[in-house]
């Protein structure tokens, strides 16, 4: 529930146009971090 509230706050502050965009950006950033960490281990 804390995540949902945070997402709503970001949208209400006009940092993102909608909740879907917040989620897309969060997933993109997570994948960038995870993939770069994985590639550094190899």
PDBQT receptor file of N, H, CA, C and O in Angstrom, charges set to zero:
ATOM      1  N   UNK A   1       0.819  -1.200   0.000  1.00  0.00    +0.000 N 
ATOM      2  CA  UNK A   1       0.000   0.000   0.000  1.00  0.00    +0.000 C 
ATOM      3  C   UNK A   1       0.866   1.268   0.000  1.00  0.00    +0.000 C 
ATOM      4  O   UNK A   1       0.479   2.285  -0.574  1.00  0.00    +0.000 OA
ATOM      5  N   UNK A   2       2.013   1.203   0.633  1.00  0.00    +0.000 N 
ATOM      6  H   UNK A   2       2.327   0.376   1.099  1.00  0.00    +0.000 HD
ATOM      7  CA  UNK A   2       2.906   2.370   0.645  1.00  0.00    +0.000 C 
ATOM      8  C   UNK A   2       3.364   2.706  -0.769  1.00  0.00    +0.000 C 
ATOM      9  O   UNK A   2       3.511   3.877  -1.120  1.00  0.00    +0.000 OA
ATOM     10  N   UNK A   3       3.590   1.672  -1.582  1.00  0.00    +0.000 N 
ATOM     11  H   UNK A   3       3.471   0.721  -1.297  1.00  0.00    +0.000 HD
ATOM     12  CA  UNK A   3       4.006   1.909  -2.968  1.00  0.00    +0.000 C 
ATOM     13  C   UNK A   3       2.901   2.612  -3.748  1.00  0.00    +0.000 C 
ATOM     14  O   UNK A   3       3.170   3.528  -4.525  1.00  0.00    +0.000 OA
ATOM     15  N   UNK A   4       1.671   2.186  -3.542  1.00  0.00    +0.000 N 
ATOM     16  H   UNK A   4       1.453   1.441  -2.911  1.00  0.00    +0.000 HD
ATOM     17  CA  UNK A   4       0.551   2.799  -4.258  1.00  0.00    +0.000 C 
ATOM     18  C   UNK A   4       0.396   4.266  -3.871  1.00  0.00    +0.000 C 
ATOM     19  O   UNK A   4       0.134   5.118  -4.720  1.00  0.00    +0.000 OA
ATOM     20  N   UNK A   5       0.559   4.548  -2.588  1.00  0.00    +0.000 N 
ATOM     21  H   UNK A   5       0.772   3.855  -1.899  1.00  0.00    +0.000 HD
ATOM     22  CA  UNK A   5       0.465   5.937  -2.132  1.00  0.00    +0.000 C 
ATOM     23  C   UNK A   5       1.585   6.775  -2.746  1.00  0.00    +0.000 C 
ATOM     24  O   UNK A   5       1.359   7.907  -3.173  1.00  0.00    +0.000 OA
ATOM     25  N   UNK A   6       2.785   6.214  -2.785  1.00  0.00    +0.000 N 
ATOM     26  H   UNK A   6       2.968   5.295  -2.437  1.00  0.00    +0.000 HD
ATOM     27  CA  UNK A   6       3.916   6.916  -3.379  1.00  0.00    +0.000 C 
ATOM     28  C   UNK A   6       3.704   7.192  -4.853  1.00  0.00    +0.000 C 
ATOM     29  O   UNK A   6       4.024   8.275  -5.345  1.00  0.00    +0.000 OA
ATOM     30  N   UNK A   7       3.162   6.206  -5.558  1.00  0.00    +0.000 N 
ATOM     31  H   UNK A   7       2.902   5.327  -5.158  1.00  0.00    +0.000 HD
ATOM     32  CA  UNK A   7       2.868   6.376  -6.986  1.00  0.00    +0.000 C 
ATOM     33  C   UNK A   7       1.864   7.505  -7.177  1.00  0.00    +0.000 C 
ATOM     34  O   UNK A   7       2.043   8.364  -8.041  1.00  0.00    +0.000 OA
ATOM     35  N   UNK A   8       0.819   7.503  -6.379  1.00  0.00    +0.000 N 
ATOM     36  H   UNK A   8       0.673   6.806  -5.677  1.00  0.00    +0.000 HD
ATOM     37  CA  UNK A   8      -0.199   8.561  -6.472  1.00  0.00    +0.000 C 
ATOM     38  C   UNK A   8       0.408   9.934  -6.195  1.00  0.00    +0.000 C 
ATOM     39  O   UNK A   8       0.070  10.911  -6.864  1.00  0.00    +0.000 OA
ATOM     40  N   UNK A   9       1.298  10.008  -5.213  1.00  0.00    +0.000 N 
ATOM     41  H   UNK A   9       1.572   9.215  -4.669  1.00  0.00    +0.000 HD
ATOM     42  CA  UNK A   9       1.927  11.292  -4.887  1.00  0.00    +0.000 C 
ATOM     43  C   UNK A   9       2.766  11.802  -6.051  1.00  0.00    +0.000 C 
ATOM     44  O   UNK A   9       2.737  12.994  -6.359  1.00  0.00    +0.000 OA
ATOM     45  N   UNK A  10       3.513  10.913  -6.701  1.00  0.00    +0.000 N 
ATOM     46  H   UNK A  10       3.536   9.945  -6.452  1.00  0.00    +0.000 HD
ATOM     47  CA  UNK A  10       4.323  11.325  -7.852  1.00  0.00    +0.000 C 
ATOM     48  C   UNK A  10       3.449  11.858  -8.979  1.00  0.00    +0.000 C 
ATOM     49  O   UNK A  10       3.802  12.841  -9.630  1.00  0.00    +0.000 OA
ATOM     50  N   UNK A  11       2.320  11.218  -9.209  1.00  0.00    +0.000 N 
ATOM     51  H   UNK A  11       2.033  10.419  -8.680  1.00  0.00    +0.000 HD
ATOM     52  CA  UNK A  11       1.396  11.673 -10.259  1.00  0.00    +0.000 C 
ATOM     53  C   UNK A  11       0.770  13.008  -9.853  1.00  0.00    +0.000 C 
ATOM     54  O   UNK A  11       0.665  13.921 -10.672  1.00  0.00    +0.000 OA
ATOM     55  N   UNK A  12       0.358  13.121  -8.597  1.00  0.00    +0.000 N 
ATOM     56  H   UNK A  12       0.444  12.379  -7.932  1.00  0.00    +0.000 HD
ATOM     57  CA  UNK A  12      -0.263  14.363  -8.124  1.00  0.00    +0.000 C 
ATOM     58  C   UNK A  12       0.706  15.544  -8.145  1.00  0.00    +0.000 C 
ATOM     59  O   UNK A  12       0.281  16.692  -8.277  1.00  0.00    +0.000 OA
ATOM     60  N   UNK A  13       2.013  15.268  -8.015  1.00  0.00    +0.000 N 
ATOM     61  H   UNK A  13       2.358  14.336  -7.908  1.00  0.00    +0.000 HD
ATOM     62  CA  UNK A  13       3.025  16.324  -8.071  1.00  0.00    +0.000 C 
ATOM     63  C   UNK A  13       3.415  16.637  -9.513  1.00  0.00    +0.000 C 
ATOM     64  O   UNK A  13       4.329  17.423  -9.759  1.00  0.00    +0.000 OA
ATOM     65  N   UNK A  14       2.713  16.014 -10.466  1.00  0.00    +0.000 N 
ATOM     66  H   UNK A  14       1.970  15.375 -10.266  1.00  0.00    +0.000 HD
ATOM     67  CA  UNK A  14       2.957  16.204 -11.900  1.00  0.00    +0.000 C 
ATOM     68  C   UNK A  14       4.368  15.807 -12.333  1.00  0.00    +0.000 C 
ATOM     69  O   UNK A  14       4.904  16.348 -13.300  1.00  0.00    +0.000 OA
ATOM     70  N   UNK A  15       4.962  14.862 -11.613  1.00  0.00    +0.000 N 
ATOM     71  H   UNK A  15       4.527  14.422 -10.827  1.00  0.00    +0.000 HD
ATOM     72  CA  UNK A  15       6.278  14.357 -12.023  1.00  0.00    +0.000 C 
ATOM     73  C   UNK A  15       6.119  13.331 -13.139  1.00  0.00    +0.000 C 
ATOM     74  O   UNK A  15       7.035  13.115 -13.932  1.00  0.00    +0.000 OA
ATOM     75  N   UNK A  16       4.952  12.704 -13.191  1.00  0.00    +0.000 N 
ATOM     76  H   UNK A  16       4.208  12.879 -12.547  1.00  0.00    +0.000 HD
ATOM     77  CA  UNK A  16       4.621  11.725 -14.228  1.00  0.00    +0.000 C 
ATOM     78  C   UNK A  16       3.180  11.972 -14.645  1.00  0.00    +0.000 C 
ATOM     79  O   UNK A  16       2.369  12.428 -13.840  1.00  0.00    +0.000 OA
ATOM     80  N   UNK A  17       2.856  11.671 -15.906  1.00  0.00    +0.000 N 
ATOM     81  H   UNK A  17       3.515  11.300 -16.560  1.00  0.00    +0.000 HD
ATOM     82  CA  UNK A  17       1.502  11.944 -16.379  1.00  0.00    +0.000 C 
ATOM     83  C   UNK A  17       0.442  10.997 -15.818  1.00  0.00    +0.000 C 
ATOM     84  O   UNK A  17      -0.729  11.361 -15.710  1.00  0.00    +0.000 OA
ATOM     85  N   UNK A  18       0.859   9.779 -15.461  1.00  0.00    +0.000 N 
ATOM     86  H   UNK A  18       1.810   9.484 -15.549  1.00  0.00    +0.000 HD
ATOM     87  CA  UNK A  18      -0.103   8.804 -14.931  1.00  0.00    +0.000 C 
ATOM     88  C   UNK A  18       0.633   7.686 -14.197  1.00  0.00    +0.000 C 
ATOM     89  O   UNK A  18       1.860   7.601 -14.237  1.00  0.00    +0.000 OA
ATOM     90  N   UNK A  19      -0.136   6.833 -13.529  1.00  0.00    +0.000 N 
ATOM     91  H   UNK A  19      -1.133   6.901 -13.497  1.00  0.00    +0.000 HD
ATOM     92  CA  UNK A  19       0.458   5.742 -12.747  1.00  0.00    +0.000 C 
ATOM     93  C   UNK A  19       1.208   4.755 -13.621  1.00  0.00    +0.000 C 
ATOM     94  O   UNK A  19       2.249   4.235 -13.218  1.00  0.00    +0.000 OA
ATOM     95  N   UNK A  20       0.693   4.492 -14.808  1.00  0.00    +0.000 N 
ATOM     96  H   UNK A  20      -0.153   4.914 -15.135  1.00  0.00    +0.000 HD
ATOM     97  CA  UNK A  20       1.352   3.542 -15.707  1.00  0.00    +0.000 C 
ATOM     98  C   UNK A  20       2.764   3.991 -16.042  1.00  0.00    +0.000 C 
ATOM     99  O   UNK A  20       3.682   3.174 -16.109  1.00  0.00    +0.000 OA
ATOM    100  N   UNK A  21       2.936   5.280 -16.251  1.00  0.00    +0.000 N 
ATOM    101  H   UNK A  21       2.190   5.944 -16.196  1.00  0.00    +0.000 HD
ATOM    102  CA  UNK A  21       4.265   5.805 -16.583  1.00  0.00    +0.000 C 
ATOM    103  C   UNK A  21       5.221   5.646 -15.402  1.00  0.00    +0.000 C 
ATOM    104  O   UNK A  21       6.393   5.322 -15.597  1.00  0.00    +0.000 OA
ATOM    105  N   UNK A  22       4.741   5.869 -14.193  1.00  0.00    +0.000 N 
ATOM    106  H   UNK A  22       3.790   6.132 -14.034  1.00  0.00    +0.000 HD
ATOM    107  CA  UNK A  22       5.576   5.674 -13.004  1.00  0.00    +0.000 C 
ATOM    108  C   UNK A  22       6.060   4.230 -12.950  1.00  0.00    +0.000 C 
ATOM    109  O   UNK A  22       7.238   3.971 -12.704  1.00  0.00    +0.000 OA
ATOM    110  N   UNK A  23       5.155   3.304 -13.177  1.00  0.00    +0.000 N 
ATOM    111  H   UNK A  23       4.198   3.514 -13.377  1.00  0.00    +0.000 HD
ATOM    112  CA  UNK A  23       5.501   1.882 -13.120  1.00  0.00    +0.000 C 
ATOM    113  C   UNK A  23       6.476   1.513 -14.232  1.00  0.00    +0.000 C 
ATOM    114  O   UNK A  23       7.432   0.775 -13.996  1.00  0.00    +0.000 OA
ATOM    115  N   UNK A  24       6.245   2.017 -15.438  1.00  0.00    +0.000 N 
ATOM    116  H   UNK A  24       5.468   2.617 -15.630  1.00  0.00    +0.000 HD
ATOM    117  CA  UNK A  24       7.162   1.737 -16.558  1.00  0.00    +0.000 C 
ATOM    118  C   UNK A  24       8.580   2.220 -16.250  1.00  0.00    +0.000 C 
ATOM    119  O   UNK A  24       9.553   1.498 -16.471  1.00  0.00    +0.000 OA
ATOM    120  N   UNK A  25       8.686   3.436 -15.742  1.00  0.00    +0.000 N 
ATOM    121  H   UNK A  25       7.896   4.023 -15.562  1.00  0.00    +0.000 HD
ATOM    122  CA  UNK A  25       9.999   4.001 -15.438  1.00  0.00    +0.000 C 
ATOM    123  C   UNK A  25      10.665   3.211 -14.305  1.00  0.00    +0.000 C 
ATOM    124  O   UNK A  25      11.866   2.945 -14.355  1.00  0.00    +0.000 OA
ATOM    125  N   UNK A  26       9.897   2.844 -13.304  1.00  0.00    +0.000 N 
ATOM    126  H   UNK A  26       8.922   3.061 -13.263  1.00  0.00    +0.000 HD
ATOM    127  CA  UNK A  26      10.454   2.081 -12.183  1.00  0.00    +0.000 C 
ATOM    128  C   UNK A  26      10.979   0.728 -12.647  1.00  0.00    +0.000 C 
ATOM    129  O   UNK A  26      12.058   0.305 -12.231  1.00  0.00    +0.000 OA
ATOM    130  N   UNK A  27      10.229   0.052 -13.498  1.00  0.00    +0.000 N 
ATOM    131  H   UNK A  27       9.353   0.396 -13.836  1.00  0.00    +0.000 HD
ATOM    132  CA  UNK A  27      10.669  -1.244 -14.018  1.00  0.00    +0.000 C 
ATOM    133  C   UNK A  27      11.902  -1.073 -14.889  1.00  0.00    +0.000 C 
ATOM    134  O   UNK A  27      12.844  -1.860 -14.793  1.00  0.00    +0.000 OA
ATOM    135  N   UNK A  28      11.904  -0.053 -15.737  1.00  0.00    +0.000 N 
ATOM    136  H   UNK A  28      11.139   0.586 -15.815  1.00  0.00    +0.000 HD
ATOM    137  CA  UNK A  28      13.068   0.209 -16.592  1.00  0.00    +0.000 C 
ATOM    138  C   UNK A  28      14.319   0.432 -15.751  1.00  0.00    +0.000 C 
ATOM    139  O   UNK A  28      15.372  -0.145 -16.026  1.00  0.00    +0.000 OA
ATOM    140  N   UNK A  29      14.199   1.270 -14.728  1.00  0.00    +0.000 N 
ATOM    141  H   UNK A  29      13.345   1.738 -14.505  1.00  0.00    +0.000 HD
ATOM    142  CA  UNK A  29      15.350   1.569 -13.884  1.00  0.00    +0.000 C 
ATOM    143  C   UNK A  29      15.820   0.333 -13.118  1.00  0.00    +0.000 C 
ATOM    144  O   UNK A  29      17.022   0.108 -12.975  1.00  0.00    +0.000 OA
ATOM    145  N   UNK A  30      14.882  -0.458 -12.631  1.00  0.00    +0.000 N 
ATOM    146  H   UNK A  30      13.906  -0.276 -12.748  1.00  0.00    +0.000 HD
ATOM    147  CA  UNK A  30      15.233  -1.692 -11.930  1.00  0.00    +0.000 C 
ATOM    148  C   UNK A  30      15.992  -2.639 -12.849  1.00  0.00    +0.000 C 
ATOM    149  O   UNK A  30      17.009  -3.211 -12.455  1.00  0.00    +0.000 OA
ATOM    150  N   UNK A  31      15.499  -2.805 -14.071  1.00  0.00    +0.000 N 
ATOM    151  H   UNK A  31      14.674  -2.341 -14.390  1.00  0.00    +0.000 HD
ATOM    152  CA  UNK A  31      16.164  -3.697 -15.016  1.00  0.00    +0.000 C 
ATOM    153  C   UNK A  31      17.556  -3.199 -15.381  1.00  0.00    +0.000 C 
ATOM    154  O   UNK A  31      18.482  -3.998 -15.518  1.00  0.00    +0.000 OA
ATOM    155  N   UNK A  32      17.711  -1.893 -15.538  1.00  0.00    +0.000 N 
ATOM    156  H   UNK A  32      16.958  -1.244 -15.426  1.00  0.00    +0.000 HD
ATOM    157  CA  UNK A  32      19.041  -1.340 -15.830  1.00  0.00    +0.000 C 
ATOM    158  C   UNK A  32      20.026  -1.706 -14.726  1.00  0.00    +0.000 C 
ATOM    159  O   UNK A  32      21.144  -2.144 -14.998  1.00  0.00    +0.000 OA
ATOM    160  N   UNK A  33      19.606  -1.525 -13.496  1.00  0.00    +0.000 N 
ATOM    161  H   UNK A  33      18.698  -1.170 -13.275  1.00  0.00    +0.000 HD
ATOM    162  CA  UNK A  33      20.478  -1.821 -12.353  1.00  0.00    +0.000 C 
ATOM    163  C   UNK A  33      20.777  -3.312 -12.275  1.00  0.00    +0.000 C 
ATOM    164  O   UNK A  33      21.934  -3.711 -12.143  1.00  0.00    +0.000 OA
ATOM    165  N   UNK A  34      19.743  -4.129 -12.356  1.00  0.00    +0.000 N 
ATOM    166  H   UNK A  34      18.803  -3.805 -12.463  1.00  0.00    +0.000 HD
ATOM    167  CA  UNK A  34      19.921  -5.575 -12.240  1.00  0.00    +0.000 C 
ATOM    168  C   UNK A  34      20.791  -6.122 -13.365  1.00  0.00    +0.000 C 
ATOM    169  O   UNK A  34      21.675  -6.943 -13.125  1.00  0.00    +0.000 OA
ATOM    170  N   UNK A  35      20.543  -5.672 -14.584  1.00  0.00    +0.000 N 
ATOM    171  H   UNK A  35      19.824  -5.004 -14.778  1.00  0.00    +0.000 HD
ATOM    172  CA  UNK A  35      21.309  -6.178 -15.718  1.00  0.00    +0.000 C 
ATOM    173  C   UNK A  35      22.757  -5.716 -15.672  1.00  0.00    +0.000 C 
ATOM    174  O   UNK A  35      23.660  -6.484 -16.007  1.00  0.00    +0.000 OA
ATOM    175  N   UNK A  36      22.993  -4.482 -15.265  1.00  0.00    +0.000 N 
ATOM    176  H   UNK A  36      22.260  -3.859 -14.994  1.00  0.00    +0.000 HD
ATOM    177  CA  UNK A  36      24.379  -4.018 -15.181  1.00  0.00    +0.000 C 
ATOM    178  C   UNK A  36      25.121  -4.760 -14.075  1.00  0.00    +0.000 C 
ATOM    179  O   UNK A  36      26.306  -5.059 -14.226  1.00  0.00    +0.000 OA
ATOM    180  N   UNK A  37      24.454  -5.060 -12.979  1.00  0.00    +0.000 N 
ATOM    181  H   UNK A  37      23.491  -4.817 -12.857  1.00  0.00    +0.000 HD
ATOM    182  CA  UNK A  37      25.062  -5.843 -11.904  1.00  0.00    +0.000 C 
ATOM    183  C   UNK A  37      25.391  -7.243 -12.392  1.00  0.00    +0.000 C 
ATOM    184  O   UNK A  37      26.467  -7.769 -12.106  1.00  0.00    +0.000 OA
ATOM    185  N   UNK A  38      24.484  -7.835 -13.113  1.00  0.00    +0.000 N 
ATOM    186  H   UNK A  38      23.610  -7.408 -13.345  1.00  0.00    +0.000 HD
ATOM    187  CA  UNK A  38      24.685  -9.182 -13.649  1.00  0.00    +0.000 C 
ATOM    188  C   UNK A  38      25.853  -9.212 -14.624  1.00  0.00    +0.000 C 
ATOM    189  O   UNK A  38      26.677 -10.125 -14.581  1.00  0.00    +0.000 OA
ATOM    190  N   UNK A  39      25.926  -8.226 -15.496  1.00  0.00    +0.000 N 
ATOM    191  H   UNK A  39      25.256  -7.484 -15.531  1.00  0.00    +0.000 HD
ATOM    192  CA  UNK A  39      26.992  -8.188 -16.494  1.00  0.00    +0.000 C 
ATOM    193  C   UNK A  39      28.364  -7.946 -15.865  1.00  0.00    +0.000 C 
ATOM    194  O   UNK A  39      29.371  -8.431 -16.382  1.00  0.00    +0.000 OA
ATOM    195  N   UNK A  40      28.417  -7.206 -14.764  1.00  0.00    +0.000 N 
ATOM    196  H   UNK A  40      27.599  -6.812 -14.344  1.00  0.00    +0.000 HD
ATOM    197  CA  UNK A  40      29.690  -6.958 -14.083  1.00  0.00    +0.000 C 
ATOM    198  C   UNK A  40      30.232  -8.221 -13.431  1.00  0.00    +0.000 C 
ATOM    199  O   UNK A  40      31.444  -8.370 -13.280  1.00  0.00    +0.000 OA
ATOM    200  N   UNK A  41      29.341  -9.133 -13.042  1.00  0.00    +0.000 N 
ATOM    201  H   UNK A  41      28.356  -9.012 -13.165  1.00  0.00    +0.000 HD
ATOM    202  CA  UNK A  41      29.765 -10.379 -12.397  1.00  0.00    +0.000 C 
ATOM    203  C   UNK A  41      30.390 -11.348 -13.388  1.00  0.00    +0.000 C 
ATOM    204  O   UNK A  41      31.172 -12.217 -13.001  1.00  0.00    +0.000 OA
ATOM    205  N   UNK A  42      30.053 -11.207 -14.654  1.00  0.00    +0.000 N 
ATOM    206  H   UNK A  42      29.418 -10.501 -14.968  1.00  0.00    +0.000 HD
ATOM    207  CA  UNK A  42      30.556 -12.149 -15.664  1.00  0.00    +0.000 C 
ATOM    208  C   UNK A  42      31.937 -11.795 -16.138  1.00  0.00    +0.000 C 
ATOM    209  O   UNK A  42      32.495 -12.491 -16.986  1.00  0.00    +0.000 OA
TER     210      UNK A  42
